[in-house]
């Protein structure tokens, strides 16, 4: 059995392909198509999903959410880096429980293990698995989605999370590509589409060519720190400010999750209605607030940030929506289309056949309206058979069955550090948007005992790129052939060949797989009792 998993910032979803070749969503143990990406530890066991989400209103400790935004950060500063020679190592992301430090991959593994248990239970009900099958001894095949703009580090850690959960991760697919596959299943005609994927915590734009059942990615762009959570925080900020202005007192920290929930419900309500009312009832006072979707025509009062009586969501969201627009236009500008008589030009909005909305945050009416305004074309709010919450998981399941029909691209440039004209620069062997899988070789003249350093990023200055690996070569002075490969998931391997031998630099993140006591993450996650 194989599943496709949308490992989302705020919600997860899981699907599989049935005997008729159709993608089918696997419901959660609560009977819902999605599972909140929330984990709560009670000191003995882990609660995941709705039960953990409900617990937020009663407890403010040992509750972890939005961890996907921290993917790629180390658990702690490695002992070998004191003082650190890698400044990014200072940017740690530990979630400490019972003295054990989990990174984002560890918490994600707990989410994934819960999904795995539910998938096995579902397949047992369908008679596709023996009732005696033990989930701990079955490595379920899975394709897991990631934001298109995730780099190699984040992809490696996503794979690690799947491994720790007891999944055999057979593929990593970009979320917009998965959404396009889900859409393309019901639209066999050739089309050039732009997928606008605004999820709970990340934003991606991908342009694809859909040709005869195949999906060929042209380019991708995005922001891993932009999503529905940012709109929630706009509303939260207003609630905190308005409460303090009205009562003269602050909302206590331990009621923070309640305010967060109120803000989320207000955002959802404003996606359906022009206004909504929020009631804040605290020991410090009671406040009733009316929030509006948009300001009346000609009214700019919504921009008065200090006015506790006014809140117009769309006016407050101008900067966030503008960030989305700029990323879309950047993706178009980096794509090329052939012109009559030869040559190419950058893609324009008019060259698109369809704009596909993906991710639950696209339910906000301002999203489609912004796209219609800048593109000059109608954007469909509803597509038959395509659900914003489940499309990505369904596309991931389809990818597991039809992997050869998808050509994705590298989301970031990768290269090696070289010295030229007495300065160091990054020579990009694999530029951004290189079709995957990819392989390139280049020969360099190197001094004796050279150092091979691999970097990810678009800049030539190594200081402005992300270091991805380093190895001391055993070469003598002379030519060294560097072979760089990226597999279909965008995961890297670099080989240096010289007369003295062949050295392979596997770009891995084993450093983050263990805590200081060298306890494997997999064993730790497998030993947790996870409730359904």
C-alpha positions in Angstrom: 0.0 0.0 0.0 1.1 3.6 -0.7 -0.2 6.9 0.5 0.2 10.5 -0.4 0.6 12.9 2.5 0.2 16.6 2.6 2.3 17.5 5.7 0.9 21.0 6.2 1.8 23.8 8.6 -1.7 23.9 10.1 -3.4 20.8 8.7 -2.3 17.4 7.3 -4.2 15.3 4.8 -3.7 11.8 3.5 -4.9 10.0 0.4 -4.4 6.8 -1.7 -5.2 5.6 -5.2 -8.0 3.1 -5.3 -8.5 0.1 -7.7 -10.1 2.4 -10.2 -7.1 4.7 -10.3 -8.9 7.5 -8.4 -7.3 9.4 -5.5 -9.3 8.9 -2.3 -8.9 10.8 0.9 -8.3 8.8 4.1 -10.4 10.3 6.9 -8.9 11.0 10.3 -9.9 9.1 13.4 -12.3 12.0 14.1 -14.0 11.4 10.7 -12.5 14.6 9.2 -10.6 14.8 5.8 -7.8 16.7 7.5 -5.9 16.6 10.8 -4.7 19.7 12.7 -0.8 19.8 12.7 -0.7 20.1 16.5 1.0 17.9 19.1 0.5 17.9 22.8 2.5 15.9 25.4 0.9 15.1 28.7 4.1 13.7 30.2 3.4 10.1 29.3 2.0 10.1 25.8 1.5 12.2 22.7 -1.9 13.5 21.6 -2.0 14.5 18.0 -4.5 16.4 15.8 -8.0 17.6 17.0 -7.5 16.3 20.6 -4.2 18.3 20.9 -5.8 21.3 19.2 -8.7 21.3 21.7 -6.3 21.0 24.6 -4.8 24.4 23.7 -7.7 26.1 25.5 -6.9 24.3 28.7 -3.1 24.1 28.8 -0.3 26.3 27.4 2.5 23.9 28.0 4.0 21.1 25.8 1.8 22.1 22.8 3.6 22.4 19.5 2.3 23.7 16.2 3.4 25.6 13.1 6.6 23.5 13.3 6.9 23.3 9.5 8.2 26.8 9.4 11.1 25.7 11.5 12.1 22.8 9.2 15.8 22.9 8.4 16.9 24.4 11.7 19.2 22.2 13.8 18.1 20.9 17.1 20.9 22.5 18.9 24.4 23.9 18.3 26.6 21.0 17.5 29.5 20.4 20.0 32.0 20.7 17.2 30.9 24.4 16.6 32.0 26.2 19.8 32.4 29.0 18.7 30.3 28.1 15.7 32.0 28.5 12.3 28.5 28.2 10.7 26.4 31.2 11.9 23.2 29.4 10.8 23.8 26.8 13.5 22.9 29.4 16.1 19.4 29.5 14.7 18.2 26.4 16.5 14.7 25.0 16.8 14.4 22.8 19.8 11.1 21.5 21.3 12.1 20.0 24.6 10.0 17.2 26.1 11.1 15.2 29.1 14.7 16.3 28.6 14.8 15.2 25.0 15.2 17.8 22.3 13.1 17.4 19.2 13.6 19.5 16.1 10.9 20.3 13.6 11.6 16.9 11.9 11.0 15.1 15.2 7.6 16.8 15.9 6.7 16.2 12.2 7.6 12.5 12.7 5.0 12.3 15.5 2.4 13.8 13.3 3.3 11.4 10.5 3.2 8.4 12.8 -0.3 9.2 13.8 -1.3 9.5 10.1 0.4 6.1 9.4 -1.6 4.4 12.2 -4.8 5.9 10.8 -3.9 4.7 7.2 -3.2 1.2 8.4 -6.5 1.1 10.3 -8.3 2.4 7.2 -6.7 -0.3 5.0 -7.6 -3.0 7.5 -11.3 -1.9 7.3 -11.2 -2.2 3.5 -9.6 -5.7 3.8 -6.4 -4.5 2.0 -4.3 -5.4 5.1 -4.4 -8.3 7.5 -6.0 -7.5 10.8 -2.9 -8.9 12.5 -0.6 -6.4 10.9 1.5 -4.4 13.5 2.0 -0.8 12.5 5.4 -0.7 14.2 6.6 -3.5 11.9 5.2 -2.2 8.6 7.1 0.5 6.7 4.2 2.0 4.7 5.2 3.5 1.4 4.5 7.2 1.3 5.0 10.3 -0.9 5.2 13.4 1.2 4.7 17.0 -0.1 6.9 20.0 0.7 6.7 23.7 -0.2 8.2 24.2 -3.7 10.6 26.7 -2.2 12.0 24.2 0.4 15.7 23.7 -0.1 17.7 20.5 0.2 18.0 20.8 4.0 14.3 21.0 4.5 13.6 18.2 2.1 16.2 15.9 3.8 14.5 16.6 7.2 11.1 15.9 5.8 12.4 12.5 4.5 13.9 12.0 8.0 10.6 12.7 9.6 8.9 10.1 7.4 11.7 7.6 8.2 11.3 8.2 12.0 7.5 7.7 11.7 8.0 4.2 10.1 7.3 5.3 6.6 9.2 4.2 3.5 9.4 7.6 1.8 9.3 6.8 -1.9 9.1 10.4 -3.1 9.1 14.0 -2.1 6.9 16.2 -4.3 6.4 20.0 -4.4 2.9 21.0 -3.1 1.9 23.1 -6.1 3.0 20.3 -8.5 0.8 17.9 -6.5 -2.1 20.3 -6.7 -1.6 20.5 -10.5 -1.7 16.7 -10.7 -4.9 16.6 -8.8 -6.4 19.3 -11.1 -5.0 17.7 -14.3 -6.7 14.4 -13.5 -10.0 15.9 -14.6 -8.5 18.2 -17.3 -6.7 16.2 -19.9 -6.2 19.0 -22.4 -2.8 20.7 -22.8 -2.6 23.8 -20.7 -0.1 26.3 -19.2 -1.2 26.8 -15.6 0.0 28.8 -12.6 -0.6 27.2 -9.2 -1.1 29.8 -6.5 -0.6 27.8 -3.3 -1.3 29.8 -0.1 -1.3 27.4 2.8 -1.4 27.9 6.5 2.3 28.7 6.8 4.0 28.8 3.4 3.4 30.3 0.0 4.4 28.9 -3.4 3.9 29.8 -7.0 4.6 27.2 -9.7 4.1 27.5 -13.5 3.6 24.1 -15.2 2.9 22.8 -18.7 0.2 20.2 -18.6 0.7 18.0 -21.7 -1.2 14.8 -22.5 -1.4 13.7 -18.9 2.2 14.8 -18.1 3.1 17.7 -15.8 6.3 19.6 -16.6 7.3 22.3 -14.2 8.7 25.5 -15.8 9.6 27.5 -12.7 8.8 27.9 -9.0 9.1 30.7 -6.5 7.8 31.2 -3.0 8.2 32.3 0.6 8.4 29.7 3.4 7.4 32.3 6.0 4.2 33.6 4.4 0.8 31.9 4.9 -2.6 32.0 6.5 -0.9 32.3 9.9 0.2 35.8 9.0 -3.4 36.8 8.5 -4.3 35.2 11.8 -1.6 37.3 13.5 -3.0 40.5 11.9 -6.3 39.8 13.6 -4.7 38.7 16.9 -2.7 41.9 17.0 -5.9 43.9 16.7 -7.7 41.9 19.4 -4.8 42.4 21.9 -4.6 46.1 21.1 -8.4 46.7 21.2 -8.8 44.8 24.5 -6.0 46.9 26.1 -7.5 50.2 24.8 -11.0 49.3 25.9 -10.2 47.9 29.4 -6.9 49.5 30.2 -5.5 46.0 31.0 -3.6 43.4 28.9 -4.8 39.9 28.0 -2.7 37.5 30.1 -0.3 35.2 28.3 -2.0 32.0 29.4 -5.1 33.1 27.4 -3.0 33.4 24.2 -4.3 30.2 22.6 -7.9 31.4 23.1 -7.1 34.7 21.3 -5.4 32.7 18.5 -8.5 30.6 18.1 -10.8 33.6 18.1 -8.6 35.2 15.4 -8.7 32.1 13.3 -12.5 31.8 13.5 -12.8 35.5 12.7 -10.7 35.0 9.5 -12.8 32.1 8.4 -16.0 34.0 9.1 -14.8 37.0 7.1 -14.2 34.7 4.1 -17.9 34.1 4.1 -19.4 37.2 5.5 -18.7 41.0 5.3 -18.4 41.3 9.1 -18.1 39.2 12.2 -18.3 39.8 16.0 -15.6 38.7 18.4 -16.3 38.4 22.2 -13.3 38.6 24.5 -14.3 37.5 28.0 -11.4 37.7 30.5 -11.1 38.3 34.3 -9.5 41.6 33.2 -12.7 42.7 31.4 -15.1 41.9 28.6 -14.9 43.4 25.1 -17.2 43.0 22.0 -15.5 43.8 18.7 -16.9 44.0 15.1 -14.4 43.1 12.4 -15.0 43.9 8.7 -13.8 42.2 5.6 -13.2 45.5 3.7 -13.7 49.2 4.1 -16.7 51.0 2.4 -15.8 52.6 -0.9 -13.8 55.8 -0.4 -13.2 55.0 3.3 -9.6 54.8 4.4 -10.2 54.5 8.1 -9.2 50.9 8.0 -5.6 52.1 7.7 -5.7 53.8 11.1 -3.8 51.2 13.0 -4.3 52.8 16.4 -8.1 53.0 16.1 -9.4 50.1 18.4 -12.9 50.4 17.0 -12.1 49.7 13.4 -10.6 46.7 11.6 -10.9 46.1 7.9 -9.0 42.8 7.1 -8.4 43.5 3.4 -6.9 46.9 4.0 -4.7 45.6 6.8 -3.6 42.8 4.4 -2.2 45.0 1.7 1.5 44.2 2.5 0.9 40.5 2.6 -1.1 40.4 -0.6 1.6 42.6 -2.3 4.2 40.0 -1.3 2.2 37.4 -3.0 1.8 39.5 -6.2 5.5 40.3 -6.4 6.4 36.6 -6.1 3.9 35.7 -8.9 5.3 38.3 -11.2 8.9 37.2 -10.4 8.0 33.6 -11.4 6.4 34.9 -14.7 9.5 37.1 -15.5 11.8 34.1 -15.1 9.9 31.9 -17.5 10.2 32.1 -21.2 7.8 31.6 -24.1 8.7 31.2 -27.8 7.7 34.1 -30.2 6.9 33.8 -33.9 10.0 34.1 -36.0 12.3 32.8 -33.3 13.5 33.9 -29.9 11.8 34.0 -26.6 10.2 36.5 -24.2 9.2 36.4 -20.5 5.8 34.9 -19.8 3.0 37.3 -19.2 -0.4 36.8 -17.4 -2.1 36.6 -20.8 0.0 33.5 -21.6 -1.6 31.4 -18.9 -4.6 29.1 -19.6 -5.6 28.7 -16.0 -4.8 30.0 -12.6 -5.3 27.3 -10.0 -5.9 28.2 -6.3 -4.5 25.7 -3.8 -4.3 25.8 0.0 -7.1 26.7 2.4 -6.0 30.3 2.7 -7.2 30.9 -0.9 -10.7 30.9 0.5 -10.2 34.5 1.4 -12.0 36.5 -1.3 -9.1 39.0 -1.6 -6.8 36.3 -3.1 -8.9 35.6 -6.2 -9.7 39.3 -6.6 -6.1 40.3 -6.5 -5.2 37.7 -9.1 -8.1 38.8 -11.3 -7.0 42.4 -11.0 -3.3 41.8 -12.0 -4.0 39.0 -14.6 -7.1 40.5 -16.3 -8.7 37.1 -16.3 -11.3 35.2 -14.3 -10.1 33.0 -11.6 -12.3 30.1 -10.7 -13.2 29.9 -7.0 -14.5 26.4 -7.4 -13.4 23.6 -9.7 -15.4 20.4 -9.8 -13.6 17.5 -8.0 -10.9 19.8 -6.7 -10.9 20.7 -3.0 -8.5 23.3 -1.6 -7.9 21.2 1.6 -7.4 17.8 0.0 -6.1 18.4 -3.5 -2.4 18.3 -2.5 -2.6 15.0 -0.7 -4.6 13.5 -3.6 -2.0 14.8 -6.1 0.8 13.2 -3.9 -1.0 9.9 -4.1 -1.3 10.2 -7.9 2.4 11.0 -8.1 3.2 7.7 -6.4 1.3 5.9 -9.2 2.5 8.1 -12.1 5.8 9.4 -11.1 7.3 9.2 -14.6 4.7 11.7 -15.9 6.0 14.5 -13.7 9.1 16.6 -14.4 9.9 18.9 -11.5 12.6 21.5 -11.1 15.3 22.4 -8.6 14.0 25.2 -6.4 17.4 26.7 -5.5 20.7 27.0 -7.4 23.5 24.7 -6.0 27.2 25.1 -6.7 30.7 24.9 -5.2 33.1 27.5 -3.9 35.9 28.4 -6.2 38.7 31.0 -6.2 38.8 33.4 -9.2 40.7 36.7 -9.6 41.8 36.5 -5.9 38.2 36.3 -4.6 35.9 33.4 -3.7 32.6 32.9 -5.5 30.0 30.2 -5.9 30.1 28.4 -9.3 26.5 27.3 -9.8 26.7 23.8 -11.4 22.9 23.3 -11.1 21.0 26.6 -11.6 17.5 27.2 -10.1 14.7 25.6 -12.2 17.0 22.8 -13.6 14.7 19.9 -14.5 15.0 16.9 -12.2 16.7 14.5 -12.0 19.8 16.3 -13.1 23.5 15.5 -13.4 26.4 17.8 -14.4 30.2 17.5 -14.4 32.8 20.1 -14.5 36.6 19.9 -14.3 38.7 22.3 -12.1 42.4 22.7 -11.5 43.0 22.4 -7.8 45.9 22.7 -5.4 47.1 19.8 -3.3 44.6 18.7 -0.5 41.9 21.0 -1.8 38.7 21.6 0.1 35.3 20.9 -1.6 32.5 23.2 -0.3 28.9 23.0 -1.6 26.5 26.0 -1.3 22.8 26.6 -2.0 21.6 30.0 -3.1 21.3 32.4 -6.0 24.2 34.7 -5.1 27.8 34.4 -6.1 29.1 35.5 -2.7 29.5 32.4 -0.5 28.7 34.5 2.5 25.2 35.1 1.1 24.5 31.4 0.4 23.7 28.5 2.6 26.6 26.0 3.2 25.4 22.4 2.4 28.5 20.3 2.9 32.3 20.3 3.0 35.0 17.6 2.5 38.8 17.7 2.5 40.0 16.1 -0.7 43.1 13.8 -0.8 44.2 15.1 -4.2 47.5 16.2 -5.4 47.8 19.4 -7.4 46.1 18.9 -10.8 42.7 18.4 -12.3 39.6 17.4 -10.2 36.3 16.4 -11.9 33.3 17.5 -9.8 30.0 15.6 -10.5 26.9 17.1 -9.0 23.6 15.1 -9.0 20.1 15.9 -7.8 17.5 13.2 -7.8 13.8 13.5 -8.6 13.2 14.8 -5.1 15.8 17.5 -5.4 18.2 15.8 -2.9 21.9 16.2 -3.7 25.1 14.2 -4.1 28.5 15.5 -5.1 31.4 13.4 -6.3 35.0 14.5 -6.7 37.2 12.3 -8.9 41.0 12.7 -9.2 44.0 10.4 -9.9 44.3 9.7 -6.2 40.7 8.4 -5.8 37.0 9.1 -5.9 35.3 10.9 -3.0 31.6 11.2 -2.6 29.9 13.9 -0.6 26.4 12.7 0.3 24.6 15.9 1.3 22.8 14.6 4.4 21.7 15.9 7.8 22.7 13.1 10.0 23.8 15.7 12.5 20.2 16.4 13.4 19.1 12.7 13.6 20.4 12.3 17.2 20.4 14.2 20.5 23.6 14.5 22.6 23.0 11.0 24.0 23.0 9.6 20.5 19.4 8.2 20.8 18.1 7.6 17.3 15.1 9.8 16.5 13.3 6.8 15.0 13.5 4.8 18.2 12.3 7.7 20.3 9.3 8.4 18.1 8.4 4.7 17.8 8.5 4.4 21.6 5.9 7.1 22.1 2.3 6.1 22.7 0.4 8.2 20.2 -3.4 8.4 20.7 -5.9 8.3 17.9 
